Every structure is written in structure tokens, then in C-alpha cells.
Amino acid sequence: MLIFSGSWLTITVVGYRVGKKLEARSGFKSKHLWLSLWATSLPIAIILLHQLGNGNLGPKSPQERCHGYCRYHGYQSSSTSPQNSGGQTCSCLGQYGAVEIIKPIDQLPR
């Protein structure tokens, strides 16, 4: 929280000072427009890249798809076969950890 507040304060002060300098000159300058667009787009791009890196955006992994499928159908847990085992399967586990259903990952909803 401290880093966010410090960054926000720094960006606000720098933006204010740059704006005051640019305000002294009259007329429309395309440089001001591009500076404004860049300053607006950069934080949005950083947030999107961060979320993409976390896995919050983009396609779900086979493990996430398996987990979602099993939880939706009322199973307690799920497991997937190792990636180097050949065929990818999703196993839905019951209350005591026993496999109750096995389904190929390719047949799970995306």
C-alpha cells in the first residue's frame, strides 16, 4: 500500500508540474495529446500485462478446466494426469478421495 501511495503521489506531482509548464504556452500542440494518450495507456497496459501474467486473463489451463468441471458437477476434488503421460484426463474425486468419473480434457468445456 505504501508503494502504491508513493507512486500515485509522485505521478500526480509530476503530471501537475508538466501540465503547468504546458499551460503557459498558447495553442493546441499535438505533443500534448500524445503525452496524454501515453500517460493514460501505460498504466492500463501494465495492469493488463500483470493480469495476463497471473493467469487471470487468457485461456484456462487443463487443471483449471478440470477443477471447474468437477466442482460444477458436485464432486469434492479433481486431479489430472501428468502432462508427459500421453493422454490428458480429468478425474473427479468423491467424498473419500476415490475416483468417480474420468473424462478426457479435450471433452471439457472451455
RAKAJO-V588304 format. One record per residue. N is the residue number from 1. RES is the residue in one letter. PSI is psi as a letter, one per 40 degrees, with the letter a starting at -180 (none if undefined). D_LAST is the distance of its C-alpha to the last C-alpha in Angstrom with 1 decimal. Layout:
# RAKAJO-V588304
n=N res=RES psi=PSI d_last=D_LAST
n=N res=RES psi=PSI d_last=D_LAST
This chain:
# RAKAJO-V588304
n=1 res=M psi=d d_last=35.7
n=2 res=L psi=d d_last=38.9
n=3 res=I psi=d d_last=37.3
n=4 res=F psi=d d_last=35.3
n=5 res=S psi=d d_last=38.5
n=6 res=G psi=d d_last=40.6
n=7 res=S psi=d d_last=38.3
n=8 res=W psi=d d_last=38.1
n=9 res=L psi=d d_last=41.9
n=10 res=T psi=d d_last=42.5
n=11 res=I psi=d d_last=40.3
n=12 res=T psi=d d_last=42.0
n=13 res=V psi=d d_last=45.4
n=14 res=V psi=d d_last=44.8
n=15 res=G psi=d d_last=43.3
n=16 res=Y psi=d d_last=46.4
n=17 res=R psi=d d_last=48.8
n=18 res=V psi=d d_last=47.3
n=19 res=G psi=d d_last=47.2
n=20 res=K psi=d d_last=50.8
n=21 res=K psi=d d_last=51.9
n=22 res=L psi=d d_last=50.1
n=23 res=E psi=d d_last=51.6
n=24 res=A psi=d d_last=55.1
n=25 res=R psi=i d_last=54.7
n=26 res=S psi=i d_last=54.9
n=27 res=G psi=i d_last=52.8
n=28 res=F psi=h d_last=49.2
n=29 res=K psi=h d_last=47.9
n=30 res=S psi=d d_last=44.7
n=31 res=K psi=d d_last=44.5
n=32 res=H psi=d d_last=44.0
n=33 res=L psi=d d_last=41.1
n=34 res=W psi=d d_last=39.3
n=35 res=L psi=d d_last=40.1
n=36 res=S psi=d d_last=38.6
n=37 res=L psi=d d_last=35.4
n=38 res=W psi=d d_last=35.0
n=39 res=A psi=d d_last=35.7
n=40 res=T psi=d d_last=33.1
n=41 res=S psi=d d_last=30.4
n=42 res=L psi=d d_last=30.9
n=43 res=P psi=d d_last=29.8
n=44 res=I psi=d d_last=26.7
n=45 res=A psi=d d_last=25.8
n=46 res=I psi=d d_last=26.5
n=47 res=I psi=d d_last=24.4
n=48 res=L psi=d d_last=21.3
n=49 res=L psi=d d_last=21.9
n=50 res=H psi=d d_last=22.4
n=51 res=Q psi=d d_last=19.1
n=52 res=L psi=d d_last=17.3
n=53 res=G psi=d d_last=19.3
n=54 res=N psi=e d_last=18.4
n=55 res=G psi=e d_last=14.7
n=56 res=N psi=d d_last=14.5
n=57 res=L psi=i d_last=13.4
n=58 res=G psi=a d_last=11.2
n=59 res=P psi=i d_last=8.0
n=60 res=K psi=i d_last=7.4
n=61 res=S psi=i d_last=9.5
n=62 res=P psi=d d_last=9.2
n=63 res=Q psi=d d_last=11.5
n=64 res=E psi=d d_last=9.8
n=65 res=R psi=d d_last=6.8
n=66 res=C psi=d d_last=9.8
n=67 res=H psi=d d_last=11.9
n=68 res=G psi=d d_last=9.9
n=69 res=Y psi=d d_last=9.7
n=70 res=C psi=d d_last=13.3
n=71 res=R psi=d d_last=14.6
n=72 res=Y psi=d d_last=13.3
n=73 res=H psi=e d_last=15.2
n=74 res=G psi=e d_last=18.2
n=75 res=Y psi=i d_last=18.5
n=76 res=Q psi=d d_last=20.4
n=77 res=S psi=i d_last=18.6
n=78 res=S psi=i d_last=16.4
n=79 res=S psi=i d_last=17.0
n=80 res=T psi=i d_last=15.6
n=81 res=S psi=i d_last=17.9
n=82 res=P psi=i d_last=19.5
n=83 res=Q psi=d d_last=18.1
n=84 res=N psi=e d_last=21.4
n=85 res=S psi=e d_last=21.7
n=86 res=G psi=c d_last=20.5
n=87 res=G psi=h d_last=17.6
n=88 res=Q psi=h d_last=14.7
n=89 res=T psi=i d_last=14.5
n=90 res=C psi=h d_last=13.4
n=91 res=S psi=h d_last=16.5
n=92 res=C psi=h d_last=16.8
n=93 res=L psi=i d_last=20.3
n=94 res=G psi=a d_last=22.7
n=95 res=Q psi=d d_last=25.5
n=96 res=Y psi=e d_last=27.6
n=97 res=G psi=e d_last=25.1
n=98 res=A psi=i d_last=25.2
n=99 res=V psi=h d_last=22.2
n=100 res=E psi=d d_last=21.5
n=101 res=I psi=i d_last=18.6
n=102 res=I psi=h d_last=17.0
n=103 res=K psi=h d_last=13.9
n=104 res=P psi=i d_last=12.7
n=105 res=I psi=d d_last=9.7
n=106 res=D psi=d d_last=8.9
n=107 res=Q psi=e d_last=8.9
n=108 res=L psi=i d_last=6.4
n=109 res=P psi=i d_last=3.8
n=110 res=R psi=none d_last=0.0
